[in-house]
C-alpha cells in the first residue's frame, strides 16, 4: 500500500515492486513537473550486510501519455549496474563513505537514463550516473545529506534526475486497514468493537528506493507548448510507472543467473490503491502485465468496488445510503480512469480522453498551492490528488471517502452521502522523516544505526459516534486535520473556478536549502 506487495507474484520480487507514483507541478521550479516512482517496499533501515539496491536485471520506466489515448507517448527508462570494489570482504562499506567515489563505498550502483518518444528507439540521455549508498549510520555515512545531494544530476537535455534511497513518504495505518478494515478512530462502531484510538503511520521509520525526474513542462506537452490554460486539454497528461524483466531466466550452477529475451512488464502503477484494493486477487498479476490503455477490461471492478459493499457490513447502521447505492460508480471511473471532464467540478478538469486508463491525471496549468491541503481536490485544493499526486496528499482518506460515496453527487445530485462519509479516515498522518522543500522532495532516509520501533501516533482519537452522525470531529481526518471534504457534499461540487485562480495568484517561488526541514504542511 499504496501498492506495496499488492499482487501475489510481485510480492516475491521486491526490487521490481512499484510502490508509489507521484506527479505534480514542482513547488521549487513551477515551470517543471516532478515525477517520482518508488520501488522495494517496506525497507528496514538496518537491513545489512546486503543493503537495498535497484535490480540490475530490471527495466524501470516512467511513462507520460499526452495524446489522450492511454498509451505512453514519452517514456524515461532507467537501467542499473552494480559494481563491487572488493569481493573479498562481506562489508557493504569498508570505512566511512565521504563521497560517491570513496573507495570505502564497496558495493555501489550506477545507472543510465534513456528517453523513448512514441514508438522510436531509446535515446541515451546519460550513463554511469551515481546512486548514493543506503543510509547506514553515523560511522558509515556521517554526512548522508551531502552524499544524496551529490547524486542529483542535471542532464544536458534539461531534465534533473535522482535515484537512491529515501524515507518512505506514503502514510497509512496498514495493520488496521487489513484487519478487516478497522479504522482506529471509529473502531468502536466496527462489528468487532474496540476502544477508539489514534491512527498509526505503520510505515514510519521505513525507507524506499526512489527514481525521480524533474522535467520542463514544455517537454511533456504533445506540441511542446507551455501549459497555462487549465481548461485546455493540452494542459493534461497521464503518468504511470512500470518495471519489466526479460522473458527468460536461467539459473547457473555457479550461483548466478542469465537473462535473455524481450522485456515483459511485471509491475505497473498509476493511481494509488487501485490494484491494491479494487482488483480481486485472481486478476492482480494479470493487471500488472497490462497496458493502461486496455483498462476498460477492469472497469466493472472500479464501478462496483468491494470496499463499498464491506463498509455497511463492517460498520452496521453507519452507511445506510451507501448500502442501497447499487448503481455503477461512474464517479470513480472518472476520478481514477479518465480524469474529470470539464463541468463536473466547476472550474476544474484533468481529463485525458475517453480511454479508461489507470494513470495519474495531471493538469499542469494548475500551479502549486502555497499551503497544500492533504485532502487534495476534495478539500478544495486543485493542485492535489486526484489532480496528479503529491507526497503530502492523504490518498487513503481521499479514496476511502470517495468509495464511501462522497463523490457520487458529482454525477447524481439527488444522492446524499451518509453523514459519516466526510469524517471517515484511517487516522494516519505522515510521521516519518519530513519531506524536503526541493527536489527530490522525499525525506532523508532513516539510518540503520538509529532505527527504532515505530511508536504509536501521539494524537488522541477523539472522534465519536456523534461525529459519524454529522457532528464535529477533532480526531485525525476531521477539521483539525485539515482534510474535511464537505465541499463535495450536498448539491454536488462547490469547488469554483475561483479556487484555481486563487491557487495561481497565491503561488510564490522561494529558493530554499535542500536540507532545510520541511514545514508541518510541506510543499509537495
C-alpha positions as CSV (number, residue, x, y, z in Angstrom):
1,X,0.0,0.0,0.0
2,X,-0.4,2.3,-1.8
3,X,0.9,-0.5,-4.0
4,X,3.2,-2.3,-1.6
5,X,3.1,-6.1,-2.2
6,X,-0.2,-5.6,-4.0
7,X,-0.2,-8.8,-6.1
8,X,0.9,-12.4,-5.3
9,X,3.7,-12.6,-7.9
10,X,5.2,-9.2,-7.5
11,X,5.2,-9.5,-3.7
12,X,8.0,-12.1,-4.2
13,X,10.1,-9.7,-6.4
14,X,10.6,-6.5,-4.3
15,X,13.2,-4.8,-6.5
16,X,10.6,-4.7,-9.2
17,X,7.6,-3.9,-7.0
18,X,6.4,-0.3,-7.8
19,X,5.1,1.0,-4.5
20,X,4.1,4.6,-5.3
21,X,4.0,7.1,-8.1
22,X,3.8,10.9,-7.8
23,X,3.3,13.5,-10.4
24,X,2.9,17.2,-9.6
25,X,4.0,20.7,-10.7
26,X,7.2,21.3,-8.8
27,X,6.9,23.8,-6.0
28,X,10.6,24.6,-6.2
29,X,10.5,25.0,-10.0
30,X,6.9,25.6,-11.2
31,X,7.9,25.5,-14.8
32,X,8.6,21.8,-14.4
33,X,6.8,18.7,-13.3
34,X,8.3,16.3,-10.8
35,X,7.7,12.6,-11.5
36,X,8.6,10.0,-8.8
37,X,8.4,6.2,-8.9
38,X,9.3,4.2,-5.8
39,X,10.3,0.6,-5.6
40,X,11.3,-2.0,-2.9
41,X,8.6,-1.8,-0.3
42,X,9.0,-1.8,3.5
43,X,12.8,-1.3,3.7
44,X,14.0,-1.8,7.2
45,X,17.0,0.6,7.6
46,X,19.3,-1.8,9.4
47,X,19.0,-4.4,6.6
48,X,22.7,-5.2,6.1
49,X,25.0,-6.6,5.2
50,X,23.3,-6.6,1.8
51,X,21.6,-3.3,1.9
52,X,18.8,-2.4,-0.5
53,X,19.5,-1.9,-4.2
54,X,17.8,-1.5,-7.6
55,X,17.7,-4.6,-9.8
56,X,20.4,-4.8,-12.4
57,X,18.1,-7.0,-14.4
58,X,15.0,-4.8,-14.1
59,X,14.0,-2.2,-16.7
60,X,12.4,0.7,-14.7
61,X,10.2,3.2,-16.6
62,X,8.2,6.3,-16.0
63,X,5.6,6.9,-18.8
64,X,3.8,10.0,-19.9
65,X,0.7,10.0,-22.1
66,X,-0.1,13.3,-23.7
67,X,-2.3,12.4,-26.7
68,X,-5.4,11.2,-24.9
69,X,-5.0,7.5,-25.8
70,X,-3.9,6.0,-22.6
71,X,-0.7,4.9,-24.3
72,X,2.8,6.0,-23.5
73,X,3.9,8.9,-25.7
74,X,7.1,9.6,-23.7
75,X,9.0,7.1,-21.6
76,X,12.0,7.6,-19.4
77,X,14.0,4.3,-18.9
78,X,16.4,3.6,-16.1
79,X,18.9,0.7,-16.0
80,X,21.2,0.0,-13.1
81,X,24.6,-1.6,-12.8
82,X,26.2,-2.9,-9.5
83,X,30.0,-2.7,-9.1
84,X,31.7,-4.4,-6.2
85,X,35.1,-2.8,-5.5
86,X,36.4,-5.7,-3.2
87,X,34.8,-9.1,-3.4
88,X,36.9,-10.5,-0.6
89,X,35.0,-8.7,2.1
90,X,31.5,-9.2,3.3
91,X,31.1,-5.5,4.0
92,X,28.9,-3.1,2.1
93,X,31.4,-0.4,3.0
94,X,34.9,-0.8,4.4
95,X,35.0,2.5,6.2
96,X,33.2,5.9,6.3
97,X,31.8,6.9,3.0
98,X,32.7,10.6,2.4
99,X,31.9,10.8,-1.3
100,X,30.3,8.8,-4.0
101,X,33.7,7.8,-5.3
102,X,35.1,7.0,-1.9
103,X,37.0,3.6,-2.1
104,X,35.2,2.6,1.2
105,X,31.9,2.6,-0.8
106,X,32.3,-1.1,-1.7
107,X,29.0,-2.2,-3.3
108,X,28.0,0.7,-5.4
109,X,25.5,1.2,-8.1
110,X,25.3,3.5,-11.2
111,X,22.5,3.9,-13.8
112,X,21.7,5.1,-17.3
113,X,18.7,7.3,-18.4
114,X,17.2,6.9,-21.8
115,X,14.2,8.6,-23.4
116,X,11.7,6.9,-25.8
117,X,9.4,9.1,-27.8
118,X,6.4,7.3,-29.4
119,X,7.5,4.1,-31.0
120,X,11.0,5.3,-31.5
121,X,14.2,3.7,-30.3
122,X,15.6,4.7,-26.8
123,X,17.9,7.7,-26.9
124,X,20.5,7.6,-24.1
125,X,20.5,10.9,-22.2
126,X,23.2,10.0,-19.6
127,X,25.0,7.0,-18.3
128,X,27.1,6.0,-15.3
129,X,25.2,8.3,-13.0
130,X,25.9,7.6,-9.3
131,X,23.5,6.1,-6.8
132,X,24.2,7.2,-3.2
133,X,24.7,4.4,-0.6
134,X,21.9,3.4,1.7
135,X,21.9,5.4,5.0
136,X,23.8,3.0,7.2
137,X,24.6,5.1,10.3
138,X,26.8,7.8,11.7
139,X,30.1,5.8,11.4
140,X,29.5,4.7,7.8
141,X,27.5,7.6,6.3
142,X,28.3,10.5,8.6
143,X,27.1,13.2,6.2
144,X,24.4,11.5,4.3
145,X,22.7,14.7,3.1
146,X,25.9,15.6,1.2
147,X,26.0,12.2,-0.4
148,X,22.4,12.4,-1.6
149,X,22.9,16.0,-2.9
150,X,25.9,14.9,-4.9
151,X,23.7,12.3,-6.7
152,X,21.3,14.9,-8.1
153,X,22.2,15.4,-11.7
154,X,21.1,18.0,-14.2
155,X,21.1,16.3,-17.7
156,X,22.2,18.1,-20.8
157,X,18.8,17.6,-22.3
158,X,17.2,19.7,-19.5
159,X,15.8,17.2,-17.0
160,X,17.1,16.7,-13.4
161,X,17.3,13.2,-12.1
162,X,18.0,11.3,-8.8
163,X,18.0,7.6,-8.0
164,X,18.6,6.3,-4.5
165,X,17.2,5.5,-1.1
166,X,14.7,7.9,0.5
167,X,12.4,7.9,3.6
168,X,9.1,6.3,2.8
169,X,6.6,9.2,2.1
170,X,3.4,7.2,2.0
171,X,1.4,7.0,5.2
172,X,-1.3,4.5,6.2
173,X,-2.4,2.5,9.2
174,X,-1.5,-0.7,7.4
175,X,-2.1,-3.1,10.2
176,X,-5.6,-1.7,11.0
177,X,-6.8,-1.4,7.4
178,X,-6.0,-5.0,6.6
179,X,-7.5,-6.2,9.9
180,X,-11.0,-6.2,8.3
181,X,-10.9,-2.5,7.5
182,X,-10.6,-1.4,11.1
183,X,-10.4,2.4,11.3
184,X,-9.0,3.1,14.7
185,X,-10.7,6.5,15.3
186,X,-14.1,4.8,14.8
187,X,-13.4,1.2,15.7
188,X,-16.0,1.4,18.5
189,X,-18.6,1.2,15.7
190,X,-17.0,-1.8,14.0
191,X,-18.6,-5.2,14.2
192,X,-15.7,-6.2,16.4
193,X,-15.7,-3.0,18.5
194,X,-12.6,-1.8,20.3
195,X,-12.0,1.4,22.1
196,X,-11.4,4.4,19.9
197,X,-7.7,5.1,19.2
198,X,-5.5,7.3,17.1
199,X,-4.3,6.0,13.8
200,X,-0.7,4.8,13.4
201,X,1.6,5.5,10.5
202,X,2.8,1.9,10.1
203,X,5.4,3.0,7.6
204,X,7.1,5.3,10.0
205,X,10.8,4.6,10.2
206,X,10.9,2.7,6.9
207,X,12.7,3.6,3.6
208,X,12.1,3.0,-0.1
209,X,14.2,3.2,-3.3
210,X,13.3,6.3,-5.4
211,X,13.6,7.2,-9.0
212,X,12.8,10.9,-9.5
213,X,13.0,13.1,-12.5
214,X,12.1,16.8,-12.9
215,X,11.0,17.6,-16.4
216,X,10.2,21.1,-18.0
217,X,6.5,21.3,-18.8
218,X,7.2,22.1,-22.4
219,X,8.9,18.7,-22.8
220,X,5.7,17.0,-21.6
221,X,3.0,18.6,-23.8
222,X,2.2,17.0,-27.1
223,X,3.1,20.1,-29.1
224,X,5.9,21.5,-26.9
225,X,3.7,24.4,-25.7
226,X,3.8,25.8,-22.2
227,X,0.6,24.8,-20.4
228,X,-1.0,27.9,-19.0
229,X,-4.7,27.3,-19.5
230,X,-6.4,24.9,-17.0
231,X,-9.3,24.5,-19.4
232,X,-7.2,23.3,-22.3
233,X,-6.9,19.5,-23.0
234,X,-3.3,20.1,-23.9
235,X,-2.5,21.0,-20.3
236,X,-3.3,17.5,-19.1
237,X,-1.0,14.5,-19.1
238,X,-1.3,10.9,-17.8
239,X,1.5,9.4,-15.8
240,X,2.3,5.9,-14.7
241,X,5.4,3.8,-13.9
242,X,6.4,0.2,-14.7
243,X,9.0,-2.4,-14.1
244,X,9.9,-5.2,-16.6
245,X,12.1,-8.2,-16.7
246,X,13.4,-10.2,-19.6
247,X,11.3,-13.2,-20.6
248,X,13.8,-15.9,-19.8
249,X,16.0,-16.6,-16.8
250,X,18.4,-19.4,-16.4
251,X,19.9,-20.3,-13.0
252,X,23.6,-21.2,-13.4
253,X,25.3,-23.8,-11.3
254,X,27.8,-21.2,-10.1
255,X,25.0,-19.3,-8.3
256,X,24.3,-16.6,-10.9
257,X,21.6,-16.1,-13.4
258,X,21.5,-15.4,-17.2
259,X,18.6,-13.4,-18.6
260,X,17.5,-13.2,-22.2
261,X,14.7,-12.3,-24.5
262,X,12.4,-9.3,-24.7
263,X,11.3,-7.4,-21.7
264,X,7.9,-8.2,-20.1
265,X,6.1,-5.9,-17.8
266,X,5.5,-7.4,-14.4
267,X,4.6,-4.3,-12.3
268,X,2.8,-1.0,-13.1
269,X,1.2,1.7,-11.1
270,X,-0.7,4.9,-11.7
271,X,-3.3,5.7,-9.1
272,X,-2.6,4.7,-5.5
273,X,-4.5,1.7,-4.1
274,X,-6.3,0.8,-7.4
275,X,-4.7,-2.6,-7.9
276,X,-4.3,-2.9,-4.1
277,X,-7.9,-2.8,-3.1
278,X,-10.1,-2.6,-6.2
279,X,-8.7,-5.5,-8.3
280,X,-9.5,-9.0,-7.0
281,X,-6.6,-11.3,-6.1
282,X,-7.1,-13.6,-9.0
283,X,-6.5,-10.8,-11.5
284,X,-3.9,-8.7,-9.7
285,X,-0.8,-10.1,-11.5
286,X,-2.7,-10.0,-14.8
287,X,-3.5,-6.3,-14.2
288,X,0.2,-5.7,-13.6
289,X,1.0,-7.1,-17.0
290,X,-1.4,-5.0,-19.0
291,X,-1.1,-1.6,-20.6
292,X,-3.2,1.2,-19.1
293,X,-4.8,1.7,-22.5
294,X,-6.5,-1.7,-22.0
295,X,-8.0,-0.9,-18.6
296,X,-11.6,-0.9,-19.8
297,X,-11.5,-4.6,-19.1
298,X,-11.2,-3.7,-15.4
299,X,-13.9,-1.0,-15.4
300,X,-16.5,-3.2,-13.7
301,X,-14.2,-3.6,-10.7
302,X,-13.9,0.2,-10.3
303,X,-17.6,0.7,-10.8
304,X,-18.6,-1.8,-8.2
305,X,-15.8,-1.6,-5.6
306,X,-15.7,-4.4,-3.0
307,X,-14.9,-1.9,-0.2
308,X,-18.2,-0.1,-0.8
309,X,-20.0,-3.3,-0.1
310,X,-17.9,-4.1,3.0
311,X,-18.3,-0.8,4.8
312,X,-22.0,-1.1,5.6
313,X,-21.4,-4.7,6.8
314,X,-18.4,-3.9,9.0
315,X,-19.9,-0.7,10.4
316,X,-23.6,-1.6,10.9
317,X,-26.0,1.3,10.6
318,X,-23.3,3.8,9.8
319,X,-23.6,3.7,6.0
320,X,-27.3,3.2,5.2
321,X,-27.2,5.3,2.0
322,X,-24.1,3.5,0.7
323,X,-25.7,0.1,1.4
324,X,-28.6,0.9,-1.0
325,X,-26.4,2.5,-3.7
326,X,-26.4,-0.2,-6.4
327,X,-25.6,2.0,-9.4
328,X,-22.3,1.7,-11.2
329,X,-19.8,4.2,-9.7
330,X,-19.1,6.4,-12.8
331,X,-17.7,9.0,-10.4
332,X,-14.8,6.6,-9.5
333,X,-14.3,5.8,-13.2
334,X,-13.9,9.5,-13.9
335,X,-11.6,10.1,-10.9
336,X,-9.3,7.0,-11.5
337,X,-9.5,6.0,-15.1
338,X,-10.3,9.1,-17.3
339,X,-9.8,12.1,-15.2
340,X,-12.6,14.5,-14.5
341,X,-14.1,16.1,-17.6
342,X,-15.0,19.8,-17.8
343,X,-18.2,20.7,-16.0
344,X,-18.2,18.1,-13.3
345,X,-16.2,20.2,-10.8
346,X,-16.7,23.9,-11.8
347,X,-13.5,25.5,-12.9
348,X,-11.5,22.2,-13.0
349,X,-10.7,19.4,-15.4
350,X,-7.9,16.8,-15.7
351,X,-9.5,14.6,-18.3
352,X,-7.2,12.5,-20.5
353,X,-9.8,11.4,-23.0
354,X,-12.4,8.7,-23.2
355,X,-9.9,5.8,-22.9
356,X,-10.1,4.2,-19.5
357,X,-6.5,4.1,-18.2
358,X,-5.1,3.8,-14.7
359,X,-2.8,6.8,-14.7
360,X,-2.3,9.9,-12.6
361,X,-4.2,12.6,-14.4
362,X,-2.3,15.9,-14.0
363,X,-3.4,19.3,-15.2
364,X,0.0,21.1,-15.5
365,X,-1.6,24.5,-15.8
366,X,-2.7,24.5,-12.2
367,X,0.2,25.9,-10.1
368,X,1.4,24.5,-6.8
369,X,-0.5,25.5,-3.7
370,X,1.4,27.6,-1.1
371,X,-0.3,25.8,1.8
372,X,-1.3,22.4,0.5
373,X,-4.3,20.6,1.9
374,X,-3.7,16.9,2.4
375,X,-7.3,16.4,1.4
376,X,-6.5,17.4,-2.2
377,X,-9.1,18.3,-4.7
378,X,-11.9,17.0,-2.5
379,X,-11.0,19.6,0.1
380,X,-10.7,22.5,-2.3
381,X,-7.0,22.2,-3.2
382,X,-7.0,21.8,-7.0
383,X,-3.2,21.1,-7.1
384,X,-3.7,17.9,-5.1
385,X,-4.9,14.3,-5.7
386,X,-6.6,13.3,-7.8
387,X,-5.1,16.1,-9.9
388,X,-1.8,14.2,-10.1
389,X,-0.5,13.2,-6.7
390,X,1.8,15.0,-4.2
391,X,3.6,13.2,-1.4
392,X,1.6,15.3,1.1
393,X,-1.7,14.0,-0.2
394,X,-3.6,11.7,2.2
395,X,-4.7,9.4,-0.6
396,X,-6.0,6.7,1.8
397,X,-8.5,9.0,3.3
398,X,-9.4,10.6,0.0
399,X,-10.1,7.3,-1.7
400,X,-11.8,5.9,1.3
401,X,-14.3,8.8,1.3
402,X,-14.7,8.7,-2.4
403,X,-15.5,5.0,-2.4
404,X,-17.9,5.5,0.5
405,X,-20.0,7.8,-1.7
406,X,-18.6,11.3,-1.1
407,X,-18.1,11.9,-4.8
408,X,-21.3,10.2,-6.1
409,X,-23.2,13.6,-6.1
410,X,-20.9,14.7,-8.8
411,X,-22.9,12.6,-11.2
412,X,-26.2,12.3,-9.3
413,X,-27.1,15.4,-7.4
414,X,-30.1,13.6,-5.8
415,X,-27.8,11.3,-3.8
416,X,-26.9,12.4,-0.3
417,X,-23.8,10.7,1.2
418,X,-24.0,9.3,4.6
419,X,-23.2,11.7,7.4
420,X,-20.2,9.6,8.3
421,X,-18.5,9.9,4.9
422,X,-16.7,13.2,5.2
423,X,-15.3,12.1,8.6
424,X,-14.0,8.6,8.0
425,X,-10.3,8.1,7.9
426,X,-7.7,5.6,8.9
427,X,-6.4,8.3,11.1
428,X,-2.7,8.0,10.0
429,X,-0.6,11.1,9.5
430,X,2.9,11.2,8.0
431,X,5.2,10.8,11.0
432,X,8.2,9.6,9.1
433,X,11.2,11.9,8.2
434,X,9.9,15.3,6.9
435,X,9.6,16.0,3.2
436,X,12.2,18.3,1.6
437,X,11.2,21.6,0.1
438,X,13.2,20.9,-3.1
439,X,13.9,18.1,-5.5
440,X,13.8,15.1,-4.9
441,X,11.3,16.1,-2.1
442,X,11.1,12.7,-0.2
443,X,13.0,12.9,3.1
444,X,16.4,11.8,4.0
445,X,16.3,8.0,4.6
446,X,16.2,6.6,8.1
447,X,19.6,5.3,9.1
448,X,20.1,1.7,10.3
449,X,22.1,2.6,13.5
450,X,19.3,4.9,14.9
451,X,16.4,2.7,13.7
452,X,13.8,2.2,16.4
453,X,10.4,0.5,16.6
454,X,7.6,2.8,15.4
455,X,5.8,4.3,18.4
456,X,2.1,5.0,18.1
457,X,0.8,8.3,16.9
458,X,0.7,10.7,19.9
459,X,-2.6,12.2,18.8
460,X,-5.8,11.3,20.5
461,X,-8.7,9.5,18.9
462,X,-11.5,11.8,19.9
463,X,-13.9,11.2,17.1
464,X,-17.2,9.6,18.3
465,X,-20.4,8.2,17.1
466,X,-21.8,11.7,17.1
467,X,-19.1,12.7,14.7
468,X,-20.0,9.9,12.3
469,X,-23.6,11.1,12.5
470,X,-22.6,14.5,11.3
471,X,-21.2,16.2,14.4
472,X,-17.8,17.8,14.7
473,X,-14.7,15.5,14.8
474,X,-11.4,16.6,16.2
475,X,-9.5,13.4,15.6
476,X,-7.3,12.7,12.7
477,X,-9.1,13.4,9.4
478,X,-11.5,15.9,11.0
479,X,-11.5,19.6,10.8
480,X,-8.4,19.8,12.9
481,X,-6.6,17.7,10.4
482,X,-7.3,20.0,7.5
483,X,-8.9,17.2,5.5
484,X,-12.6,17.9,5.8
485,X,-14.3,17.3,2.5
486,X,-17.7,18.8,3.0
487,X,-17.0,20.9,-0.1
488,X,-18.3,18.0,-2.2
489,X,-21.3,17.1,0.0
490,X,-24.9,18.2,-0.7
491,X,-25.8,19.6,-4.1
492,X,-22.7,18.4,-5.9
493,X,-19.3,20.2,-6.2
494,X,-18.8,23.6,-4.9
495,X,-15.2,23.9,-5.9
496,X,-15.5,27.0,-8.1
497,X,-13.2,28.3,-10.8
498,X,-12.0,30.9,-8.2
499,X,-10.2,28.1,-6.4
500,X,-7.9,27.5,-9.5
501,X,-7.5,31.2,-10.0
502,X,-6.7,31.7,-6.3
503,X,-4.1,29.0,-6.4
504,X,-2.5,30.6,-9.4
505,X,-2.4,34.0,-7.8
506,X,-1.1,32.9,-4.5
507,X,1.9,30.9,-5.8
508,X,5.2,32.2,-4.5
509,X,8.5,30.8,-5.5
510,X,11.2,30.9,-2.8
511,X,14.6,29.3,-3.2
512,X,15.4,27.2,-0.1
513,X,18.2,25.0,1.0
514,X,17.6,21.3,0.1
515,X,18.3,20.0,3.6
516,X,16.1,22.7,5.3
517,X,13.5,20.8,7.4
518,X,10.0,20.8,5.8
519,X,7.2,22.7,7.3
520,X,4.3,20.9,9.0
521,X,2.4,21.0,5.8
522,X,5.1,20.5,3.2
523,X,5.0,21.9,-0.4
524,X,4.9,18.6,-2.3
